[in-house]
């Protein structure tokens, strides 16, 4: 699932910042059922849940994703 920055910001404002940590590329929402990470990809924020790793999720939505590309 991907959201534009404005939509993710609205969602995070509803949750409250006490449940959110992160930086410019990864935001973690600390939920009661477990943490969910949002990753900045191109011009959207995408969640890797329920994928095993962020890399497996990013590879699915962006076939050119890889450590060698820096994306």
Secondary structure, 3 states (H helix, E strand, C coil): CEECHHHHHHHHHHHCHHHEEECCCEEEEEECCEEEEEEEECCEEEECCCCCCHHHHHHHHCCCCCCCCCC
